[in-house]
Amino acid sequence: MTKAEIVANISDKSGIEKADVLRVVEDLMKEVKSSLEKGDNVYLRGFGSFTVKTRAEKTGRNISKNTTIKIPAHNIPAFKPAKIFVEGVKKNVPVK
């Protein structure tokens, strides 16, 4: 599902114009991004948590030059879904 499809679905269900829904969705994404950039976590009850995780420094290899390189410690964004979110997804996925 794309952002445009999400906006269209919300607009259809709520009766709010697509432009207004798009503005709210984009503002939500900007707010989550700016909070994570500042190091603040975002908690959405019933949905999940957007957090900042720190990756430790490690040694990597450049296979084309056959040399080792140091990859410095860095932060990455992470998402942990809420328990109710995970349970809902598990119920709707057919087992292969």
DSSP file (Angstrom, degrees, kcal/mol; ACC not computed):
  #  RESIDUE AA STRUCTURE BP1 BP2  ACC     N-H-->O    O-->H-N    N-H-->O    O-->H-N    TCO  KAPPA ALPHA  PHI   PSI    X-CA   Y-CA   Z-CA
    1    1 A M              0   0    0      0, 0.0     2,-0.2     0, 0.0     3,-0.0   0.000 360.0 360.0 360.0 135.3    0.0    0.0    0.0
    2    2 A T     >  -     0   0    0      1,-0.1     4,-2.2     0, 0.0     5,-0.2  -0.476 360.0-105.2 -97.1 170.1    1.3    3.4   -0.9
    3    3 A K  H  > S+     0   0    0      1,-0.2     4,-2.6     2,-0.2     5,-0.2   0.894 122.2  54.4 -60.4 -39.9    0.9    6.8    0.8
    4    4 A A  H  > S+     0   0    0      1,-0.2     4,-2.4     2,-0.2    -1,-0.2   0.886 108.3  48.5 -62.5 -39.2   -1.6    7.8   -1.9
    5    5 A E  H  > S+     0   0    0      2,-0.2     4,-2.5     1,-0.2    -1,-0.2   0.891 110.8  50.6 -68.3 -39.1   -3.7    4.7   -1.2
    6    6 A I  H  X S+     0   0    0     -4,-2.2     4,-2.5     2,-0.2     5,-0.2   0.938 111.8  47.8 -61.7 -46.5   -3.6    5.3    2.5
    7    7 A V  H  X S+     0   0    0     -4,-2.6     4,-2.5     1,-0.2    -2,-0.2   0.916 112.2  49.4 -61.0 -44.4   -4.7    8.9    2.0
    8    8 A A  H  X S+     0   0    0     -4,-2.4     4,-2.5     2,-0.2    -1,-0.2   0.910 111.5  48.8 -62.9 -43.1   -7.5    7.8   -0.4
    9    9 A N  H  X S+     0   0    0     -4,-2.5     4,-2.4     2,-0.2    -2,-0.2   0.928 113.7  45.5 -63.0 -45.9   -8.8    5.2    2.1
   10   10 A I  H  X S+     0   0    0     -4,-2.5     4,-2.5     1,-0.2     6,-0.4   0.908 113.2  51.0 -64.6 -40.9   -8.8    7.6    5.0
   11   11 A S  H  X S+     0   0    0     -4,-2.5     4,-2.2    -5,-0.2     5,-0.3   0.916 111.8  46.8 -62.3 -44.1  -10.5   10.2    2.9
   12   12 A D  H  < S+     0   0    0     -4,-2.5    -2,-0.2     1,-0.2    -1,-0.2   0.906 116.5  43.9 -64.8 -42.1  -13.2    7.8    1.8
   13   13 A K  H  < S+     0   0    0     -4,-2.4    -2,-0.2    -5,-0.2    -1,-0.2   0.844 124.2  32.9 -73.2 -34.2  -13.8    6.5    5.3
   14   14 A S  H  < S-     0   0    0     -4,-2.5    -2,-0.2    -5,-0.2    -3,-0.2   0.689  95.9-128.3 -98.8 -20.3  -13.8    9.9    7.0
   15   15 A G     <  +     0   0    0     -4,-2.2     2,-0.3     1,-0.3    -3,-0.1   0.559  62.9 136.5  80.9   7.3  -15.3   12.2    4.3
   16   16 A I        -     0   0    0     -6,-0.4    -1,-0.3    -5,-0.3    -2,-0.2  -0.651  64.5 -95.9 -86.6 144.9  -12.3   14.6    4.7
   17   17 A E     >  -     0   0    0     -2,-0.3     4,-2.1     1,-0.1     3,-0.3  -0.248  27.9-122.0 -61.3 147.2  -10.8   16.0    1.6
   18   18 A K  H  > S+     0   0    0      1,-0.2     4,-3.0     2,-0.2     5,-0.2   0.856 110.5  57.1 -59.8 -37.9   -7.7   14.1    0.3
   19   19 A A  H  > S+     0   0    0      1,-0.2     4,-2.0     2,-0.2    -1,-0.2   0.895 108.8  46.1 -62.3 -39.9   -5.5   17.3    0.4
   20   20 A D  H  > S+     0   0    0     -3,-0.3     4,-1.9     2,-0.2    -1,-0.2   0.903 113.8  48.0 -69.2 -41.3   -6.3   17.7    4.2
   21   21 A V  H  X S+     0   0    0     -4,-2.1     4,-2.7     2,-0.2     5,-0.2   0.919 110.7  52.0 -64.4 -43.2   -5.6   14.0    4.9
   22   22 A L  H  X S+     0   0    0     -4,-3.0     4,-2.7     1,-0.2     5,-0.2   0.911 108.2  51.5 -59.5 -43.2   -2.4   14.2    2.9
   23   23 A R  H  X S+     0   0    0     -4,-2.0     4,-2.2     1,-0.2    -1,-0.2   0.906 111.9  46.4 -60.9 -42.6   -1.2   17.2    4.9
   24   24 A V  H  X S+     0   0    0     -4,-1.9     4,-2.4     2,-0.2    -2,-0.2   0.920 112.9  48.8 -67.4 -43.9   -1.9   15.4    8.2
   25   25 A V  H  X S+     0   0    0     -4,-2.7     4,-2.2     1,-0.2    -2,-0.2   0.927 113.9  46.2 -63.0 -44.7   -0.2   12.2    7.1
   26   26 A E  H  X S+     0   0    0     -4,-2.7     4,-2.4     1,-0.2    -1,-0.2   0.887 111.7  51.5 -66.7 -37.7    2.9   14.0    5.9
   27   27 A D  H  X S+     0   0    0     -4,-2.2     4,-2.4    -5,-0.2    -1,-0.2   0.886 108.7  52.0 -64.6 -37.9    3.0   16.1    9.1
   28   28 A L  H  X S+     0   0    0     -4,-2.4     4,-2.4     2,-0.2    -2,-0.2   0.934 111.1  46.9 -61.6 -46.2    2.8   12.9   11.2
   29   29 A M  H  X S+     0   0    0     -4,-2.2     4,-2.5     1,-0.2    -2,-0.2   0.904 112.5  49.6 -64.3 -40.8    5.7   11.5    9.2
   30   30 A K  H  X S+     0   0    0     -4,-2.4     4,-2.8     2,-0.2     5,-0.2   0.901 111.0  50.1 -63.1 -40.9    7.8   14.7    9.6
   31   31 A E  H  X S+     0   0    0     -4,-2.4     4,-2.2     2,-0.2    -2,-0.2   0.912 111.7  47.1 -65.9 -42.9    7.1   14.8   13.3
   32   32 A V  H  X S+     0   0    0     -4,-2.4     4,-2.3     2,-0.2    -2,-0.2   0.935 114.4  48.1 -62.4 -46.1    8.2   11.1   13.8
   33   33 A K  H  X S+     0   0    0     -4,-2.5     4,-2.3     1,-0.2    -2,-0.2   0.927 112.8  46.5 -61.7 -46.5   11.3   11.8   11.7
   34   34 A S  H  X S+     0   0    0     -4,-2.8     4,-1.5     1,-0.2    -1,-0.2   0.873 111.5  52.4 -67.5 -35.4   12.3   15.0   13.6
   35   35 A S  H  <>S+     0   0    0     -4,-2.2     5,-2.6    -5,-0.2     4,-0.4   0.927 111.5  45.9 -63.9 -44.2   11.7   13.3   17.0
   36   36 A L  H ><5S+     0   0    0     -4,-2.3     3,-1.1     1,-0.2    -2,-0.2   0.876 108.4  56.3 -66.9 -36.9   13.9   10.4   16.1
   37   37 A E  H 3<5S+     0   0    0     -4,-2.3    -1,-0.2     1,-0.3    -2,-0.2   0.839 107.5  49.7 -63.2 -31.3   16.6   12.8   14.7
   38   38 A K  T 3<5S-     0   0    0     -4,-1.5    -1,-0.3    -3,-0.2    -2,-0.2   0.550 123.5-107.7 -81.6  -7.7   16.6   14.5   18.1
   39   39 A G  T < 5S+     0   0    0     -3,-1.1     2,-0.4    -4,-0.4    -3,-0.2   0.526  76.4 134.2  93.2   6.9   17.0   11.1   19.9
   40   40 A D      < -     0   0    0     -5,-2.6    -1,-0.3    -6,-0.2     2,-0.2  -0.735  50.4-132.9 -91.8 138.2   13.4   11.1   21.2
   41   41 A N        -     0   0    0     -2,-0.4     2,-0.5    -3,-0.1    10,-0.2  -0.533  12.1-139.8 -84.2 156.1   11.3    7.9   20.9
   42   42 A V  E     -A   50   0A   0      8,-2.8     8,-2.9    -2,-0.2     2,-0.5  -0.980  14.1-166.1-120.6 124.0    7.7    8.0   19.6
   43   43 A Y  E     -A   49   0A   0     -2,-0.5     2,-0.6     6,-0.2     6,-0.2  -0.946   7.1-176.0-114.8 120.4    5.1    5.8   21.2
   44   44 A L  E >>  -A   48   0A   0      4,-2.8     3,-2.4    -2,-0.5     4,-2.3  -0.913  29.1-130.2-115.7 102.0    1.7    5.2   19.6
   45   45 A R  T 34 S+     0   0    0     -2,-0.6    -2,-0.0     1,-0.3     4,-0.0  -0.239  90.7  12.0 -56.2 130.8   -0.5    3.1   21.9
   46   46 A G  T 34 S+     0   0    0      1,-0.1    -1,-0.3    35,-0.0    36,-0.0   0.302 129.2  57.2  84.5  -8.2   -2.0    0.2   20.1
   47   47 A F  T <4 S-     0   0    0     -3,-2.4    35,-2.1     1,-0.2     2,-0.3   0.737 103.2 -99.1-115.7 -59.1    0.2    0.7   17.0
   48   48 A G  E  <  -AB  44  81A   0     -4,-2.3    -4,-2.8    33,-0.3     2,-0.4  -0.961  29.6 -75.7 159.0-174.1    3.9    0.5   18.1
   49   49 A S  E     -AB  43  80A   0     31,-2.6    31,-2.6    -2,-0.3     2,-0.6  -0.965  20.2-153.0-123.5 132.1    7.0    2.4   19.0
   50   50 A F  E     +AB  42  79A   0     -8,-2.9    -8,-2.8    -2,-0.4     2,-0.3  -0.922  33.3 171.5 -98.5 120.7    9.5    4.2   16.8
   51   51 A T  E     - B   0  78A   0     27,-2.7    27,-2.6    -2,-0.6     2,-0.5  -0.812  35.5-119.6-129.0 166.8   12.9    4.1   18.6
   52   52 A V  E     - B   0  77A   0     -2,-0.3     2,-0.4    25,-0.2   -11,-0.1  -0.943  29.7-167.5-107.0 123.9   16.5    5.0   18.0
   53   53 A K  E     - B   0  76A   0     23,-3.0    23,-2.9    -2,-0.5     2,-0.5  -0.878  14.4-135.2-111.7 145.8   18.9    2.1   18.3
   54   54 A T  E     - B   0  75A   0     -2,-0.4     2,-0.5    21,-0.2    21,-0.2  -0.874  11.6-150.9-102.2 125.4   22.7    2.4   18.5
   55   55 A R  E     - B   0  74A   0     19,-3.8    19,-1.5    -2,-0.5     3,-0.1  -0.809  22.6-123.3 -92.3 133.4   24.8    0.0   16.4
   56   56 A A        -     0   0    0     -2,-0.5     2,-0.1    17,-0.2    18,-0.1  -0.294  32.8 -90.0 -72.5 158.8   28.2   -0.7   17.9
   57   57 A E        +     0   0    0     16,-0.1     2,-0.3    13,-0.0    -1,-0.1  -0.426  56.1 174.3 -64.6 142.5   31.4   -0.1   16.0
   58   58 A K  E     -C   71   0B   0     13,-2.3    13,-3.5    -2,-0.1     2,-0.5  -0.955  32.9-109.0-147.7 167.6   32.5   -3.1   14.0
   59   59 A T  E     -C   70   0B   0     -2,-0.3    11,-0.2    11,-0.2     2,-0.2  -0.861  36.8-179.8-101.4 130.7   35.1   -4.3   11.5
   60   60 A G  E     -C   69   0B   0      9,-3.3     9,-2.5    -2,-0.5     2,-0.4  -0.673  20.3-121.9-119.9 176.8   34.1   -4.8    7.9
   61   61 A R  E     -C   68   0B   0      7,-0.2     2,-0.9    -2,-0.2     7,-0.2  -0.975   1.2-149.1-126.9 137.8   35.8   -6.0    4.8
   62   62 A N  E >>> -C   67   0B   0      5,-3.1     5,-1.5    -2,-0.4     4,-1.4  -0.884  19.7-170.3 -96.6 100.8   36.2   -4.3    1.4
   63   63 A I  T 345S+     0   0    0     -2,-0.9    -1,-0.2     1,-0.2     5,-0.0   0.777  78.8  58.5 -71.2 -25.1   36.3   -7.5   -0.7
   64   64 A S  T 345S+     0   0    0      1,-0.2    -1,-0.2    -3,-0.1    -2,-0.0   0.856 120.8  27.4 -72.3 -31.3   37.3   -5.7   -3.9
   65   65 A K  T <45S-     0   0    0     -3,-0.5    -2,-0.2     2,-0.1    -1,-0.2   0.479 103.1-129.4-103.5  -5.5   40.5   -4.3   -2.3
   66   66 A N  T  <5 +     0   0    0     -4,-1.4     2,-0.3     1,-0.2    -3,-0.2   0.916  64.0 127.9  55.6  48.5   40.8   -7.1    0.2
   67   67 A T  E   < -C   62   0B   0     -5,-1.5    -5,-3.1     2,-0.0     2,-0.3  -0.891  58.2-119.5-128.6 160.3   41.2   -4.7    3.1
   68   68 A T  E     -C   61   0B   0     -2,-0.3     2,-0.3    -7,-0.2    -7,-0.2  -0.772  27.5-169.5 -98.1 147.4   39.5   -4.3    6.5
   69   69 A I  E     -C   60   0B   0     -9,-2.5    -9,-3.3    -2,-0.3     2,-0.6  -0.959  21.7-122.4-132.2 152.1   37.6   -1.1    7.4
   70   70 A K  E     -C   59   0B   0     -2,-0.3   -11,-0.2   -11,-0.2   -13,-0.0  -0.840  17.0-155.3 -95.3 126.7   36.2    0.2   10.6
   71   71 A I  E     -C   58   0B   0    -13,-3.5   -13,-2.3    -2,-0.6     3,-0.1  -0.905  23.5-133.8 -98.9 114.9   32.5    0.9   10.6
   72   72 A P        -     0   0    0      0, 0.0   -17,-0.1     0, 0.0     2,-0.1  -0.182  27.7 -87.7 -68.8 160.2   31.9    3.5   13.3
   73   73 A A        +     0   0    0    -16,-0.1     2,-0.3   -19,-0.1   -17,-0.2  -0.388  58.6 169.9 -61.7 142.4   29.1    3.3   15.8
   74   74 A H  E     -B   55   0A   0    -19,-1.5   -19,-3.8    -3,-0.1     2,-0.3  -0.983  32.0-110.7-154.1 162.4   25.9    4.9   14.5
   75   75 A N  E     -B   54   0A   0     -2,-0.3   -21,-0.2   -21,-0.2   -23,-0.0  -0.724  28.0-173.6 -97.7 146.9   22.2    5.3   15.2
   76   76 A I  E     -B   53   0A   0    -23,-2.9   -23,-3.0    -2,-0.3     2,-0.2  -0.982  26.9-112.8-135.1 149.4   19.4    3.7   13.2
   77   77 A P  E     -B   52   0A   0      0, 0.0     2,-0.3     0, 0.0   -25,-0.2  -0.552  36.7-174.9 -77.8 148.4   15.7    4.1   13.4
   78   78 A A  E     -B   51   0A   0    -27,-2.6   -27,-2.7    -2,-0.2     2,-0.4  -0.977  15.6-149.7-141.6 153.6   13.7    1.0   14.5
   79   79 A F  E     -B   50   0A   0     -2,-0.3   -29,-0.2   -29,-0.2   -31,-0.0  -0.993   6.9-171.8-127.0 130.4   10.0    0.1   14.8
   80   80 A K  E     -B   49   0A   0    -31,-2.6   -31,-2.6    -2,-0.4   -33,-0.1  -0.967  22.8-136.4-120.3 113.9    8.6   -2.3   17.3
   81   81 A P  E     -B   48   0A   0      0, 0.0   -33,-0.3     0, 0.0   -34,-0.1  -0.317  24.5-104.4 -69.6 152.0    4.9   -3.1   16.7
   82   82 A A     >  -     0   0    0    -35,-2.1     4,-2.3   -38,-0.1     3,-0.3  -0.333  30.9-110.9 -69.8 157.0    2.5   -3.2   19.7
   83   83 A K  H  > S+     0   0    0      1,-0.2     4,-2.5     2,-0.2     5,-0.2   0.894 119.7  50.5 -57.9 -43.4    1.3   -6.6   20.9
   84   84 A I  H  > S+     0   0    0      1,-0.2     4,-1.9     2,-0.2    -1,-0.2   0.840 108.9  53.2 -66.0 -32.7   -2.2   -6.1   19.7
   85   85 A F  H  > S+     0   0    0     -3,-0.3     4,-2.0     2,-0.2    -2,-0.2   0.939 110.4  46.5 -64.1 -49.7   -0.8   -5.1   16.2
   86   86 A V  H  X S+     0   0    0     -4,-2.3     4,-2.4     1,-0.2    -2,-0.2   0.904 111.5  51.4 -62.1 -43.2    1.3   -8.3   16.0
   87   87 A E  H  X S+     0   0    0     -4,-2.5     4,-1.8     1,-0.2    -1,-0.2   0.892 109.0  51.1 -63.2 -39.5   -1.7  -10.5   17.1
   88   88 A G  H  X S+     0   0    0     -4,-1.9     4,-1.0     1,-0.2    -1,-0.2   0.886 111.5  46.8 -64.6 -39.5   -3.9   -8.9   14.5
   89   89 A V  H  < S+     0   0    0     -4,-2.0     3,-0.4     1,-0.2     4,-0.4   0.898 109.6  54.1 -69.4 -39.8   -1.4   -9.5   11.7
   90   90 A K  H >< S+     0   0    0     -4,-2.4     3,-0.8     1,-0.2    -2,-0.2   0.874 106.0  53.2 -62.3 -37.1   -0.8  -13.2   12.8
   91   91 A K  H 3< S+     0   0    0     -4,-1.8    -1,-0.2     1,-0.2    -2,-0.2   0.806 110.3  46.9 -68.5 -29.0   -4.6  -13.9   12.6
   92   92 A N  T 3< S+     0   0    0     -4,-1.0    -1,-0.2    -3,-0.4    -2,-0.2   0.342  90.3  91.3 -99.6   7.0   -4.9  -12.7    9.1
   93   93 A V  S <  S-     0   0    0     -3,-0.8     2,-0.1    -4,-0.4    -4,-0.0  -0.900  73.5-130.7-107.0 122.2   -1.9  -14.4    7.4
   94   94 A P        -     0   0    0      0, 0.0     2,-0.4     0, 0.0    -2,-0.1  -0.442  23.2-120.5 -69.1 141.7   -2.5  -17.9    5.9
   95   95 A V              0   0    0      1,-0.1     0, 0.0    -2,-0.1     0, 0.0  -0.673 360.0 360.0 -83.4 132.3    0.0  -20.5    7.0
   96   96 A K              0   0    0     -2,-0.4    -1,-0.1     0, 0.0     0, 0.0   0.445 360.0 360.0 -88.8 360.0    1.9  -22.0    4.0
